Amino acid sequence: MTAQDIESRLTDLEIKLSFTEDLVDTLNTMVTRQQDHIDLLLNEVRRLREQAPEGGPAFRSLRDELPPHY
């Protein structure tokens, strides 16, 4: 291998590393946002469960609320 080949391979690796670092940063941002959203939804579910009457039905079908003509 010549010095030029080694330099070319090193440059290619540096470029790939740069793209990989950018991808990892982007994915990390996405995962952080998703975790924040999951936390928000879990808090909402907890709040809704606290509002539900004790001993009442845990699940209510929307079909029970359809008008009689359906």
Helices and strands as residue ranges (DSSP letters): H 3-51, G 62-65
